[in-house]
Amino acid sequence: MSTKPTTTDLEWTELDQRAVDTARVLAMDSVQKVGNGHPGTAMSLAPAAYVLFQKLMRHDPNDANWTGRDRFVLSPGHTSLTLYIQLYMAGYGLELDDLKAFRTWGSLTPGHPEHGHTTGVETTTGPLGQGIANAVGMAMAARYERGLFDPEAAAGASPFDHTIWAIVSDGDLEEGVSAEASSLAGHQKLGNLVALYDDNHISIEGDTETAFSEDVLKRYEAYGWHVQRIEQSANGDFDVQALHAALKAAQDETGRPSLIAARTIIAWPAPNAQNTEASHGSALGEEEIAATKRVLGFDPEQHFQVDEDVFAHVRKAAERGREAHAAWDKQFQEWRNANAERAATFDRIAAGELPEGWEKSVPVFEAGKAVATRAASGKVLQALGGVIPELWGGSADLAGSNNTTIDKTSSFLPAGNPLPEADPYGRTVHFGIREHAMGSTMNGIALHGNTRVYGGTFLVFSDYMRPAVRLAALMKLPVTYVWTHDSIGLGEDGPTHQPVEHMAALRAIPGLNMVRPADANETAIAWREILRRNDAPHGLALTRQGVPTYECNEDAARGGYVLFEAEGGAPQVVLIGTGSEVQLAVEAREQLQAAGIPTRVVSMPSIEWFEEQDQGYRDSVLPPSVKARVAVEAGIALTWYRYVGEAGRIVSLEHFGASADAKVLFREFGLTADAVTAAARESLAAATR
């Protein structure tokens, strides 16, 4: 087979075209074998994915985590074969047997790409819109990383300069999160982000005219993106020369993010299935596959056909990757030689370590003084900012309420922004009123690596973030949510802003650690513990109102601990509190102790951390022999039944709040020390029956 290029613009040989058609065949066969999946888009996108992985992207299949690599995000995760086939071809460790095991138990090729499961997959995608928002976060992180390590380098001259590539679909661009994230990307002028829009006009319900008719390029132009459109070739397939030229032009546009719209035909070139909604999510059938193979010049009797010359050709990607990596290593070493201090910081951060002695910067708060935990969190953040340069973040336009400004003199904003604190490498991020995109971009920032990110809003607005939070938990990403105004204690703003069910709902997400500190010192300890952990997302639920400060107790990092021990004998009743309601348990203890009832108070800022402790420790905090127990929290009781047992009682809030002063609301809704005391007496009576 000839390897002579057909044009001098892009080296595109007959072997390249055969490799693209092989990808189409593999997509059809993989879905047909398992009986379900999404073949059509993988077929039509095969040329685009191939051009990226074989012709344009800087990546090394021998080292999927290479710092200098470009990133690739497949936002429409349902077309996972688009990615898996390129990973197989380039040599990332997937083989034909993995494609044959597509969507089956234990395989490396699940239905949607899963980060951490399959080598070369940069993010878990599936819920539409999340991937493009992740890509925006990666582009933000790449800029911040450059600012940490090589801010003076000329554009394109730093070893930390790289491109974030994404493929997006109609479905991605219909989901609201993509609009939020794309608006943010345009505002931030993320010139290192390139998105290819697969404009195939097909959704599950048929032609996209059913629901989607805006001019997407004009919308993105209004966001501040560089936009292009490429048309099909004469036969209906991608014009690979035009595709390559557009991608290169987008990569060269460093002042704006880029969107390239490509009109494609889903399931091309299947004679009957192309341009149909059926080909989106169903196997084509043996007859149609055979007909398509004939069109492409493949043997219809063969399955998973990969010619030897094609295989040898595509696996050269690993060799090119080694060469690119070696060239980067040389550039990186030159940077190291010229930047010894920054290189040491890079090594520390890359190893997942924090600066030596960083814990000493965490403040200890004086006992007795009333401090809102949101205010304490802000003081901790400002203290940490001075010693942990990789820590950055902000809020969804609520910095003054969330206390999330790590450095008021330094805002992460692009060159040309008129604000005096604007700095392309700034510490404080202004996510805008975009909670959903904030969560998703934070995931992208964490996935990119080499920084630690946090983002804040009111706890009630975690509802807007939940899809991204769930994915952060699924991917075990070290992102931190600063969720303030954590109960009816926020007062006069009323029930629309007062979270009631949110703590229980968030605690229901596997892998998400929720922390609701009782006071300023628990807040400080919580931040310290969160930063020590890099394998899970954490949510901090913080008060608007002041709460009493107790003596610092390091056991708060264990999730639950004895705050006040029973006096006058072994505890007869245990009161469990969390957040601002711990003070109610403390007051109730004083009443019970005065009545001669030895009472223990347990503060439980994080049930997830508490459940990590061994059984001996948990039993030492909550003795199985003490059946009389009361839990108190200004939210629904769902969390606490497992801890109080059959004789226990829960003082909770099982309805929405109201607009009034916090003290009035707690009194009127029965969240008082007297109520906790009464519940304790009921529990004591039940335990002795």
C-alpha positions in Angstrom: 0.0 0.0 0.0 1.3 3.4 -0.9 2.5 5.7 1.9 3.0 8.7 -0.4 1.2 11.8 1.0 -1.8 12.9 -1.1 -1.1 16.6 -0.3 1.7 18.6 1.1 -0.5 20.5 3.7 -1.1 17.4 5.9 0.7 14.2 5.4 -2.3 12.0 4.7 -1.6 8.6 3.2 -3.7 5.7 2.1 -2.6 4.0 5.3 -4.0 6.9 7.3 -7.3 6.6 5.5 -7.3 2.8 6.0 -6.6 3.4 9.7 -9.6 5.8 10.0 -11.8 3.2 8.2 -10.5 0.5 10.5 -11.6 2.6 13.5 -15.1 2.7 11.9 -15.1 -1.0 11.5 -14.0 -1.6 15.1 -16.7 0.7 16.4 -19.4 -1.2 14.5 -18.1 -4.6 15.6 -17.6 -3.6 19.2 -21.2 -2.5 19.6 -22.6 -5.4 17.6 -20.7 -8.0 19.8 -22.1 -6.7 23.1 -25.5 -5.9 21.6 -25.7 -2.3 22.8 -23.8 1.0 22.6 -23.4 4.0 20.4 -21.7 3.2 17.1 -22.8 6.1 14.9 -20.9 9.0 16.4 -17.7 6.9 16.8 -17.9 6.2 13.1 -18.4 9.8 12.0 -15.8 11.1 14.4 -13.1 8.6 13.5 -11.2 11.0 11.2 -11.3 13.8 13.8 -10.1 11.6 16.6 -7.4 10.1 14.4 -6.1 13.5 13.3 -5.8 14.6 16.9 -4.1 11.5 18.3 -1.9 10.7 15.3 -1.2 14.1 13.8 -1.6 17.0 16.2 -1.7 16.2 19.9 1.5 16.2 22.0 1.1 13.0 24.0 3.1 10.0 24.9 1.4 6.6 25.1 4.4 5.3 27.1 3.6 7.9 29.9 0.0 8.8 30.1 0.6 11.2 33.0 3.4 13.2 31.5 3.2 16.7 32.8 3.9 18.3 29.4 1.2 16.5 27.5 -1.8 18.0 25.8 -5.1 17.0 27.3 -8.0 15.4 25.4 -11.6 15.5 26.7 -14.4 13.5 25.0 -17.4 15.4 26.3 -20.0 13.2 24.6 -19.0 10.1 26.7 -21.6 7.9 25.1 -19.3 7.7 22.1 -16.5 6.2 24.3 -15.3 4.0 21.4 -14.1 7.2 19.7 -11.6 7.4 22.5 -11.0 3.7 23.2 -10.1 3.0 19.6 -7.5 5.8 19.5 -6.0 4.6 22.8 -5.8 1.1 21.3 -4.2 2.4 18.1 -1.7 4.7 19.8 -0.6 2.0 22.2 -2.0 3.1 25.6 -2.4 -0.5 26.8 -5.8 -1.3 25.3 -5.8 -4.2 22.9 -8.3 -5.8 20.6 -9.6 -8.1 23.4 -10.5 -5.0 25.3 -12.6 -3.7 22.4 -14.2 -7.1 22.2 -15.1 -6.8 25.9 -16.7 -3.4 25.4 -19.4 -2.6 28.1 -19.0 -5.9 29.9 -18.2 -6.7 33.5 -14.6 -6.0 34.5 -13.5 -4.7 31.2 -11.2 -1.7 30.6 -13.8 -0.3 28.1 -16.9 0.6 30.1 -19.9 2.2 28.5 -18.6 5.7 29.3 -15.0 6.7 29.8 -13.9 6.5 33.4 -10.9 8.4 34.8 -8.6 6.1 36.8 -10.0 3.0 35.2 -8.6 3.2 31.7 -5.1 4.5 31.0 -5.3 7.6 28.8 -8.8 8.7 29.9 -8.4 12.2 31.3 -11.9 12.5 32.8 -15.1 10.6 33.4 -17.7 11.8 31.0 -21.2 10.7 30.3 -23.5 13.4 31.8 -23.5 15.8 28.9 -22.0 19.2 29.3 -19.6 18.1 32.1 -16.7 17.3 29.7 -16.5 20.7 28.1 -16.7 22.3 31.5 -13.9 20.0 32.7 -11.9 21.1 29.7 -12.4 24.8 30.7 -11.1 23.9 34.2 -8.1 22.2 32.7 -7.3 25.3 30.6 -7.6 27.4 33.7 -5.3 25.1 35.7 -2.7 25.1 32.9 -2.5 28.8 33.1 -2.3 28.9 36.9 0.4 26.1 36.7 2.4 28.2 34.3 2.1 31.1 36.7 3.4 29.0 39.6 6.5 27.7 37.7 7.3 29.8 34.7 5.4 33.1 34.5 8.1 35.2 32.8 8.5 32.9 29.8 7.4 34.2 26.4 4.1 32.8 25.0 4.6 29.3 23.7 8.2 29.1 25.1 7.5 27.4 28.5 7.6 23.6 29.1 4.2 24.3 30.9 2.5 25.5 27.7 0.1 22.9 26.2 -3.3 22.6 24.6 -6.6 21.3 26.0 -8.5 19.6 23.2 -12.1 18.7 23.4 -14.8 17.1 21.3 -18.3 18.3 22.0 -21.7 17.4 20.7 -25.1 19.0 20.2 -26.2 17.5 23.5 -23.2 19.0 25.4 -24.0 22.5 24.0 -27.7 22.1 24.9 -27.0 21.4 28.6 -26.9 24.6 30.6 -23.6 23.8 32.3 -21.8 24.2 29.0 -23.2 27.6 28.6 -22.0 28.6 32.0 -18.5 27.2 31.5 -18.2 28.5 27.9 -19.1 32.0 29.1 -16.4 31.7 31.8 -13.9 30.5 29.3 -14.5 33.4 26.9 -14.3 35.9 29.8 -11.0 34.3 30.9 -9.7 34.4 27.3 -8.5 30.8 27.6 -6.5 30.6 24.4 -5.2 27.1 25.3 -8.6 25.5 24.8 -9.8 24.1 21.5 -13.2 22.4 21.1 -14.4 20.6 18.0 -18.2 20.6 17.7 -19.6 17.5 16.1 -22.6 19.1 14.4 -24.3 16.0 13.2 -27.9 17.2 13.6 -29.0 14.0 15.3 -30.2 13.4 18.9 -32.1 10.5 20.4 -35.4 11.9 19.4 -34.4 12.5 15.8 -33.3 15.6 14.0 -32.0 18.3 16.3 -34.6 20.7 14.7 -36.9 19.2 17.3 -35.2 21.2 20.1 -32.0 23.0 18.9 -32.0 25.7 16.2 -29.8 28.6 17.4 -26.7 29.7 15.6 -24.1 28.1 17.8 -21.2 29.9 16.3 -22.7 33.3 16.9 -23.5 32.3 20.5 -19.8 31.3 21.0 -18.6 34.4 19.2 -20.7 36.4 21.7 -19.0 34.5 24.5 -15.7 35.8 23.2 -14.5 32.6 21.4 -12.7 32.3 18.1 -15.0 30.4 15.8 -14.7 28.5 12.6 -16.8 26.1 10.5 -15.5 23.3 8.2 -17.7 21.7 5.6 -17.8 18.1 4.5 -15.8 16.7 1.7 -17.6 15.9 -1.6 -18.4 12.4 -0.5 -19.9 13.4 2.9 -16.9 12.5 5.1 -14.6 14.9 6.9 -12.4 17.0 4.8 -9.2 16.1 6.7 -7.2 18.8 5.2 -9.7 21.4 6.2 -10.1 19.8 9.6 -6.3 19.8 10.2 -6.0 23.4 9.1 -8.8 24.5 11.3 -7.4 22.7 14.3 -4.0 24.3 13.7 -5.5 27.7 13.3 -7.4 27.3 16.6 -4.2 26.2 18.4 -2.4 29.2 17.1 -5.2 31.5 18.4 -3.8 32.1 21.9 -5.9 35.1 22.9 -9.3 33.3 22.9 -10.7 29.8 23.3 -11.7 28.2 20.0 -14.8 26.4 18.7 -14.8 24.6 15.4 -18.1 23.4 14.0 -17.9 20.4 11.7 -21.0 19.2 9.9 -20.9 15.5 10.1 -23.1 12.6 9.1 -23.7 10.2 12.0 -22.8 6.5 11.1 -21.1 7.5 7.9 -20.8 5.6 5.5 -23.4 3.0 6.5 -25.7 2.8 3.5 -29.0 2.8 5.4 -28.1 3.7 9.0 -26.2 7.0 8.3 -28.0 10.1 9.4 -30.5 8.3 11.5 -31.3 8.5 15.2 -31.2 4.7 15.4 -27.5 4.7 14.8 -26.9 6.9 17.8 -27.6 4.3 20.4 -28.2 0.9 18.8 -26.1 -1.7 17.1 -26.3 -1.5 13.3 -27.1 -5.1 12.8 -25.0 -7.7 10.9 -26.5 -6.9 7.6 -25.8 -3.2 7.7 -22.3 -3.8 9.1 -21.5 -6.1 6.3 -22.8 -3.6 3.7 -20.7 -0.9 5.4 -17.6 -3.0 5.3 -18.1 -3.6 1.6 -18.3 0.2 1.1 -15.1 0.6 3.0 -13.3 -2.2 1.3 -13.2 -4.6 4.3 -14.1 -8.3 4.3 -17.7 -8.5 5.6 -16.9 -12.0 7.0 -14.2 -10.7 9.3 -14.8 -9.1 12.7 -12.4 -6.7 14.4 -10.2 -6.6 11.3 -6.9 -4.7 11.7 -4.5 -5.1 8.9 -0.8 -5.6 10.0 0.4 -2.6 8.0 -2.3 -0.4 9.6 -1.4 -1.7 13.1 2.3 -1.0 12.5 1.5 2.4 11.2 -0.7 3.6 14.1 1.5 2.2 16.7 4.2 4.6 15.6 2.4 7.1 17.8 4.3 5.7 20.7 7.6 6.4 19.0 6.6 9.9 18.2 5.4 10.3 21.8 8.9 9.2 23.0 10.5 11.8 20.7 8.2 14.6 21.8 8.7 13.6 25.5 12.5 13.6 25.1 12.4 17.1 23.5 10.3 18.3 26.3 12.5 16.8 28.9 15.4 18.7 27.5 13.4 22.0 27.6 12.3 21.1 31.1 15.8 20.4 32.3 16.9 23.8 31.0 14.1 25.3 33.0 15.1 23.4 36.1 18.7 24.5 35.8 17.6 28.2 35.6 14.9 27.9 38.3 16.1 25.8 41.2 13.7 27.1 43.8 10.7 26.8 41.5 11.9 23.3 40.4 11.9 22.3 44.1 8.4 23.5 44.5 7.4 21.6 41.3 8.9 18.4 42.7 7.1 18.8 46.0 3.7 19.5 44.4 4.1 16.8 41.8 4.8 14.3 44.7 1.6 15.4 46.4 3.4 16.8 49.3 2.7 20.0 51.2 5.4 22.5 52.3 7.4 21.5 55.4 5.8 23.1 58.5 2.7 24.3 56.7 0.5 23.2 59.6 2.1 25.9 61.8 0.3 28.6 59.8 -3.1 27.2 60.7 -4.5 29.5 63.4 -5.8 28.4 66.8 -8.8 30.4 68.0 -9.3 31.5 71.6 -12.0 29.6 73.5 -15.1 31.4 74.6 -15.5 33.9 71.8 -18.4 33.6 69.4 -17.1 33.3 65.8 -19.0 32.3 62.7 -17.4 29.2 61.1 -17.4 30.9 57.7 -15.3 33.7 59.2 -13.0 31.2 60.8 -12.6 29.5 57.4 -11.7 32.8 55.8 -9.0 33.4 58.3 -7.6 29.9 57.8 -7.6 30.3 54.0 -5.7 33.6 54.2 -3.1 32.0 56.5 -2.7 29.0 54.3 -2.4 31.2 51.2 0.9 32.5 52.3 2.5 29.1 52.6 0.8 26.9 50.0 1.1 28.6 46.6 -0.7 25.8 44.8 -3.9 26.5 46.8 -6.3 28.8 44.9 -10.0 29.3 44.4 -12.9 31.6 44.9 -16.7 31.6 44.8 -19.8 32.0 42.7 -20.0 35.7 43.2 -20.3 35.3 47.0 -16.8 35.9 48.2 -17.8 38.4 50.9 -20.3 36.0 52.3 -18.3 32.8 51.8 -15.0 34.3 53.0 -13.2 32.7 50.1 -10.8 35.5 49.0 -7.4 34.0 49.5 -5.7 37.2 48.2 -7.7 40.4 47.6 -4.9 41.9 45.6 -4.6 39.1 43.1 -7.5 38.0 40.9 -7.3 35.2 38.3 -8.2 37.4 35.3 -6.7 37.6 31.8 -4.4 40.3 30.5 -6.5 43.3 29.4 -9.0 43.0 32.2 -9.5 46.6 33.6 -9.6 45.6 37.3 -6.5 46.7 39.2 -6.1 43.3 40.9 -6.3 41.4 37.5 -3.5 39.0 37.0 -3.5 36.1 34.5 -1.9 34.0 37.3 -3.9 35.4 40.2 -4.9 33.4 43.3 -8.6 34.4 43.7 -11.0 33.0 41.1 -14.2 34.8 40.3 -16.4 32.0 39.0 -19.4 34.4 38.6 -23.0 33.3 39.3 -22.3 29.9 37.7 -22.4 27.3 40.5 -22.8 24.3 38.1 -19.9 25.4 36.0 -17.9 26.2 39.1 -18.2 22.6 40.3 -17.4 21.2 36.9 -14.4 23.4 36.2 -13.1 22.6 39.6 -13.1 19.0 38.6 -11.1 19.9 35.5 -8.7 21.9 37.6 -8.2 18.9 39.9 -7.8 16.5 37.0 -5.2 18.7 35.4 -3.0 18.3 38.4 -0.3 20.4 40.2 -2.8 22.7 42.1 -5.4 22.4 44.9 -8.7 24.2 44.3 -11.7 25.3 46.4 -14.9 27.0 45.5 -17.7 28.5 47.5 -21.4 29.3 47.5 -24.3 29.0 49.9 -25.1 25.4 51.0 -28.6 25.6 49.5 -27.0 26.2 46.1 -25.1 23.0 46.2 -28.2 21.8 44.4 -26.9 23.5 41.3 -23.5 21.8 41.7 -24.7 18.3 42.5 -23.9 16.6 39.2 -20.4 17.9 39.3 -20.0 17.0 43.0 -21.2 13.4 42.2 -18.6 13.1 39.5 -15.9 14.5 41.8 -16.7 11.7 44.2 -16.8 9.1 41.5 -13.3 10.2 40.3 -12.0 10.7 43.9 -10.9 14.3 43.1 -9.4 16.5 45.8 -11.7 19.5 45.4 -13.1 21.4 48.4 -16.5 23.0 48.5 -16.9 26.0 50.9 -20.7 25.9 51.5 -21.8 28.6 53.9 -25.1 29.7 55.4 -25.6 26.1 56.4 -29.0 26.1 58.1 -32.0 28.2 59.1 -29.4 30.1 61.1 -28.9 32.3 58.1 -32.2 33.9 59.2 -34.1 36.6 57.3 -33.4 35.4 53.7 -36.1 32.8 54.3 -36.8 29.3 53.2 -35.5 29.6 49.6 -32.0 30.1 51.1 -32.2 27.9 54.1 -30.9 24.3 53.6 -32.9 21.7 55.3 -32.4 18.4 53.4 -29.0 19.3 51.9 -26.7 17.8 54.5 -28.5 14.4 54.4 -28.6 14.5 50.6 -24.9 15.3 50.3 -23.9 12.7 52.8 -25.7 10.2 50.6 -23.1 10.6 47.8 -20.6 7.8 48.2 -17.1 9.1 48.5 -18.0 12.7 49.4 -16.8 13.7 52.8 -19.0 16.3 54.4 -17.6 18.4 57.3 -19.9 20.6 59.5 -17.6 22.1 62.1 -19.0 23.1 65.5 -16.7 26.1 66.0 -13.7 28.0 64.7 -11.2 25.5 66.0 -13.0 22.5 64.4 -13.0 24.6 61.2 -9.2 25.1 61.3 -8.7 21.4 62.0 -11.0 20.5 59.2 -9.0 22.6 56.7 -5.8 21.0 57.9 -7.2 17.5 57.5 -8.8 18.2 54.1 -5.4 19.4 52.7 -3.7 16.3 54.0 -6.1 14.2 51.9 -5.8 14.1 48.1 -8.1 11.3 47.2 -11.6 12.6 47.8 -13.8 15.7 47.5 -14.8 17.5 50.7 -17.7 19.8 51.5 -17.4 22.3 54.3 -20.8 23.4 55.7 -20.2 26.6 57.6 -22.4 29.0 59.6 -23.4 32.5 58.9 -24.1 33.2 62.6 -21.5 33.2 65.4 -21.1 30.1 67.5 -19.2 29.5 70.7 -15.5 28.6 70.4 -14.4 25.6 72.4 -10.9 24.4 73.3 -9.0 23.0 70.3 -9.2 19.2 70.2 -7.2 17.3 67.5 -9.7 14.4 67.6 -12.0 16.6 65.5 -9.9 15.2 62.6 -11.3 11.8 63.4 -14.8 12.9 62.5 -16.4 12.4 65.9 -15.0 12.8 69.5 -15.9 13.5 73.1 -16.2 17.2 73.5 -17.4 17.2 77.1 -17.3 14.1 79.3 -19.9 13.0 81.7 -19.3 14.0 85.3 -20.3 12.1 88.4 -20.0 8.6 86.9 -20.2 6.8 83.6 -22.4 8.5 81.0 -26.1 7.6 81.2 -26.9 9.5 78.0 -24.9 10.7 75.0 -25.8 13.8 73.2 -24.5 14.0 69.6 -24.3 17.4 67.9 -22.9 18.7 64.7 -22.2 22.2 63.5 -24.1 25.1 65.2 -26.2 22.6 67.1 -23.3 21.4 69.2 -23.9 24.4 71.5 -27.4 23.1 72.1 -26.1 19.7 73.2 -23.6 21.5 75.5 -26.3 23.6 77.1 -28.5 20.5 77.5 -25.7 18.7 79.2 -25.5 21.4 81.8 -29.2 21.0 82.5 -28.9 17.2 82.7 -25.8 17.3 84.9 -27.5 19.7 87.3 -30.3 17.1 87.6 -27.7 14.4 88.5 -27.6 12.7 85.1 -24.0 12.1 83.9 -24.1 13.3 80.3 -21.5 13.1 77.5 -21.4 15.4 74.5 -20.1 14.1 71.3 -19.2 16.5 68.5 -19.4 14.9 65.1 -18.2 17.2 62.4 -17.9 14.5 59.8 -19.6 11.1 59.9 -17.5 10.0 56.9 -14.3 10.6 58.8 -15.8 9.0 61.9 -16.8 5.9 59.9 -13.1 5.5 58.8 -12.0 5.0 62.4 -11.6 1.5 63.8 -14.5 0.0 65.8 -12.6 0.4 69.1 -12.4 4.1 68.7 -16.0 4.5 67.5 -17.2 2.5 70.5 -15.1 4.6 72.8 -16.9 7.7 71.6 -20.4 6.1 71.4 -20.3 3.2 74.0 -22.7 0.4 72.9 -23.7 0.0 76.5 -25.2 3.5 76.5 -28.6 3.1 74.8 -29.9 6.6 75.7 -28.8 8.9 72.9 -29.9 12.1 71.3 -28.7 13.6 68.0 -29.4 17.2 67.2 -29.1 18.9 63.8 -31.0 21.8 62.1 -31.9 19.6 59.2 -33.8 16.4 58.4 -33.1 13.5 60.7 -32.2 11.0 58.0 -28.5 10.9 58.9 -28.8 10.1 62.6 -31.0 7.0 63.0 -28.0 4.7 62.8 -26.3 6.4 65.7 -29.1 6.8 68.2 -30.6 3.3 68.0 -34.1 2.1 69.0 -34.2 4.0 72.3 -32.7 7.2 70.8 -34.3 10.4 69.9 -33.5 13.0 67.3 -34.1 16.8 67.5 -34.3 17.9 63.9 -36.1 20.0 61.3 -38.5 18.1 59.0 -39.9 21.1 57.1 -38.8 24.2 55.4 -37.7 27.3 57.3 -39.1 30.9 57.4 -38.0 34.5 57.2 -37.0 35.7 60.7 -34.1 36.2 63.0 -32.0 33.1 63.5 -32.7 33.0 67.3 -36.4 33.3 66.7 -36.4 30.5 64.1 -34.5 28.1 66.4 -36.9 28.8 69.2 -40.1 28.6 67.1 -39.0 25.4 65.4 -38.0 23.7 68.6 -34.3 23.6 68.1 -33.4 24.5 71.7 -31.4 23.1 74.6 -34.7 22.5 76.4 -35.8 20.3 73.5 -32.6 18.3 73.6 -33.0 17.9 77.4 -36.5 16.7 77.0 -35.5 14.3 74.2 -32.7 12.9 76.5 -35.2 12.2 79.3 -37.5 10.4 76.8 -34.5 8.4 75.5 -33.5 7.5 79.1 -37.0 6.3 79.8 -37.1 4.2 76.6 -33.7 2.7 77.3 -34.8 1.4 80.7 -38.0 -0.2 79.7 
